[in-house]
Amino acid sequence: MVKLTWSIVLLTCLGTAVSVTADRQTAPVRPLPPAPLACNNFPKYYNLPVNRFFWLGAHDATSQDRSLTEMLRDGIRLLDLNLCSSSENAIVACSDSSMTLQDIADEILDYARVQEEQVITVNANMPDDVSLSAFEKTWDQACKVHTERVEGIDPFEDGQCPFIYRRDIAWKSLGSLVNYDPEAPQWEGDGELVGIRSKIVLTTNRSGGPRNSVYFSEQFWRSTPKQNTPNLNEQLNTLCKTPGAVGIEGYVDPSSDGGDSSKDEGKAYFTPTIWENAIVSQNGCNIDNAGADVFVNAILVDQYHYHLKYLHELQTRMIPVNFAKWQGQSKIKLAPSKLVSVHHPHERDEL
């Protein structure tokens, strides 16, 4: 993973924005992607609850070939972290002990402070020897720095990071979290909006974590302990037979090539065809016939950049399905992919 130490934006005489990002050795210059639209690039669905959105995730994010900032610019909004304790009792990335939780929190908070109207989920996987209080203290330290850089908000207090949203009774909508409502009246003369304009959701699969934390919310998706290419259909079929949110784990599967040419050092990755088939086939999730109370709301992927175009397309197709199911519609169908060819069960019904 590339570790960012600073980042600035320059505006050329032609009006083109470029990003200058540097690590300890280099300072490459590359064009910035367009700024995302409100509500994670889906402003039309601003009133969709957090747990009904479809989240593109990077599994074990610090082990991937992109920095956290680059992932967020790519549209990844679910950062999955594997955290460990170092020999110095610091919280670090398990895959890279030089990447501390302080570094991670600072990079995510920096993006949330600069980029408006986005919601970022950070899922922390931690063994019992990682202290929850130390985790929260580290986030407080990073949050204090970034809070003090924002105008129009109250002074920072420990345990009350204004960037972090913790679920109370029910999940709020993306729009309410970032104060985005296109239907709200706009008054002439309204000043420039100030304050915190993006939010971070911290989740964990650690037993009892949310109950003993001021920041953690419970994970809002279900998944099996290990998904791999030979049995992904079977596992999703089981999950999709019971009500609730379903998460797809597209991790490296060294036991099968999966029919994919995207390999690194002999490791094999899931493919869009495998994912698409597992979602729509009758022996998979069979999402078109799963009912209004079953919905797919996350996919976590190793080396996501191999298939980013498909992942964005899947997100564009899945969010309308989740929105319709949230409104109680059970007959909604997932639109076929234009990038992979997989038979949809409802295609036969329409003949």
N, C-alpha and C positions, 0 to 999 in steps of 0.2 A: 504494500500500500504506500502511496506517495503521501508524505506528511507535509502539510502546508504550514509555513511559518508567517507569511504575510501575503496579503492580496490587495491590489488597488485597481481602480478602473480609470482608464484614460479616455478622453474624448478627442479624436483626431479632428483636423480641420475639415474633413469631409463628413463629420458627424457620426463616424463609426466607432462603436464602443469596443475596446479590446481589454482583455484581462491580463494583468501582469502578476504572475504567481511564482513564488520562489521557495525552494527549499534551501538547504545549506550550500548546495553547489551551483544550482542553475536558476535562471530566471526566464523561463520560456514565455513567449507572448502568443496568445491565440484569441480568436474572436469569441465573445460571450454569446451564449444562446439567448434567444428572446426571453424577456422576463415572463414568468408564468402568470397566467390570469388568476383571479381570486379563487379561493377554495380549491387549491391544488390543481388549478387549470380547468376546473369545472364549475364556473360561476352559476350556470343554469341550475345546478343541483345544490345550491347554497344551503337549503334547509334539510339536507340529508344528514341524519345523525352520524357521528363518527364511526360507530360500529357497522353502519350500512354502506359506507364508502368502500370502494375497491382499492386496496393499498398495494402498490408495487414495492416489494421489499428486497433488501440486500442481506442475505444470510451471512452471518459472521463478517460484518461489514469491514472490519479492519484488516481482514485477510485478502480482500479483493484488490484488483489492479487499478482502482480509482481511489482518490481521496474522498472523504466524506462530503466536502464541498462539491466536488465533481458529481458525486452521486445525486446530491440534492438538485444540482443544475440539470441533471439528466431526467429529473422527474421522480426519482426514488423518494418516497415519503415514509417508508418503514425501514428503519435502521436496526438490524438485529446485532447485538453485541454479546460476545463471549468474554466475560471478565474474570480475572483471577487476582490473587494476592501475590505481590512480589516478595522477594526475600527481605526487602526493606519495609514490608507491610503497606506498600502503596497499592492502590487498585489500578491494574493495568490490563491491556488487551491480552488475552491468552495467546494469541498468534504473534504478538510483537510486544515484548515487555518494555520496549522503549516508548511505546504509545500509552501514556497514562490517561486515566479517566479525566484528569484536569484538561489535558489536550483535547480529548474527545468532546467534553462538555463545552469548552471554549469555541471549538470550531462549529458545532451545531448552533450554539447561541448566537454566534456572529452572523450566521446565515439568517436565523430567525429575526435578528434585530434589523438587518439591512433589507431583507426581502419581505414585502408586505403581504398580508392576507393568505398565509400558508399555514397548514397544520402538519406537524412532523411527529411521527410516533417513533419512540426509541424503546426497543425491547431489550431488557438486560437479563442475560442468563448468568447466574452467579452461584458458586458453591456456598455452603454454609459458612465457610471461613472468611467470606467477604462481608464486612460489617455494613448493615443497612444505614446506620447512623453515619459512618464514614462516607458512604456513597452520597448521602444527602448533603453532608457538609461540603463535599467536593463540588457538588452542583451549586450550592449556595455561594461558594467562593467565586466560581466562574460567573454566576448570575449577577452577583453584586457589581462586578466590573462592567458588564454589559447594561445593567439597569441604570448605572450612573451615566451612561452615554446617551440615554434616551430622554428627551425633553417632555415635560408635562405629566410626570408621574410622581407618586410619593416616594420618599426615601426607602431604600431597600431594608428589609428586615429578614433575619434568618428564618427559614421555614416558610417563607411567603414569596418565593420567586414569582414575579408577575408573568414570566414567560411560560410557566408550567401550569397546565390544566389537569386537575384531578377530578375524576368522575365522582359525583355525589350520589344522587338517586338514579338518574337516567343519563344516558349519553346526550350531550348537547349536539346541536347541528354545527357543521363546519362554519357556516355563516355567522352564527351567534358567537362562536369563539373568536373570530377575527373582526367582528363588528362590520360584516358585509351584508347589506340588505338592499338590493337594487330597487325594491318596492317602497322603501322608506322615503318620505318627502325630503327633497333637497331644497334648501333655502338659499336664495341669492345672498351672497355676502358671507356664507359660512367660511370660516378660516381653514387653513391647512390642517388636516388631521394629524394629531401627535399621539404619542404614547406607544404602547406595545401593540403591534399590528399583526403579529404571527404568534402561534402557540405551539408548545411541545407537550406531547402526551408520553409519560413514562409508564411502561408496563413491564411486568416480570412474570415468569412462570414459577418463581420460587414460592413454595408453600408458606402461607401466612404473610408474605411480603407486603401486599397492599394494606392489610389490617394494621400492620405495625409501622406504617410509613405515612409521612405527611405529603409525599409526592406521587407514590405509585398508584396506578389504577390496575385493575385486573385485565389480563389479556382478553381481547374481544373477538378472538377466533379460536376454533378447535382444530387440532391436527393430530395425526398419529405420531408416535414416538420416532418412527423411521419410515420414510417413504422412499421407494426406489422404483426404477423403471419396470421391473417384472411384475410388481404387485400394486402399482399406483392405482389402477382402475379398481381393484378389489377393495383397497383401503378407502378410497373416496366413495365407493358404492355404500360401504358400511356407514361412513359418516353422514352421508346425504339421506339416509333413511330415518334419521332422527332430527327434530327441529333444532335450529340454531345456525350460527355462522360457521363456515368451513374455510380453513386455510390450507393452501397447497404449498408443500415444501419441495422445491426443486433443487435439492442438494446434489453434490457430486456423488455419483454411484460407481465406485470402482469395480463392482461385481458384474457390470453389464455395459456394453458399449452403447446401448440404446439407439443404435443406428445413427449416431451423430458424428459429424466430422469435427466438432468443436472439442478438441481434447488438449489437455495440458499434462505433460509428463505421464501419459498413459491413463489419466483419469478421464472418465466420461461424464457428460452432462446431459440433463434432460433436454428434449427438443420441443419446439412449439407443437409439432404434430402429436407428441406424446401427451403434452398438457391438454391440448384441444380435445383429443380423443377421450382422455380421462374425465373431462368436464361434461361432454355432451353425450357420450355413448351410453347405451342402455346397461352395459355391465360396468360402467363407471358411475359418476355422480348423477348422470341423466338429468341435468339441471332443468331442462325444459319441462319435465314432469315431476319435479321434486316438491312442488307446492310452495305457497307463499311464505311459509315459515322456515324454509331452507334456502340459504343464500351463500355464495362464495364471496368473501370480502378481503382476501389477502393471498398473495403469492410471494414466497420468499425464495430467492434464487442465488445460486453461486455463479459468479462471473456473469452477471445479468447483461453486461454490455454486448455479449454475443448475440442476444436476441431482443435488444431493446425496442426495435421497431415493432415486433410482434407483441411484446408486453404492453406497449402503449396502445396498440390496436385492441388487445384484449380488454384493457381498462376502459377504453371508449365504448366497447360493446357491453361490458358487464355492468357499468354504473347505471344505465337506464333500466336494466333488469332488476337490480337491487332497489332502485327508486320505486319501480312499479310494485315490487313485492312488499316494500315498506308501506305502500298505500293499500295493500290487501289484494292486489291483482295476482291471481294464481296462473293465469293462462299466458303470461308473457313468455316470449321465446328469445333465446340468445341469437343474435344475428350471426350468420356464418362468417368465418374469417375469409378475408380476401388474400391472405398470405399463405395459408396452408389449406390443403384439401382434406377435409374429414367429413364423413357422412353424418348429418344431423338426423335424429329419429323423426323430427317433424317434417322433414323434406318429403318423406314417403306419404305422410298424411295429406300434404298439399297437392299431391299429384291427382 
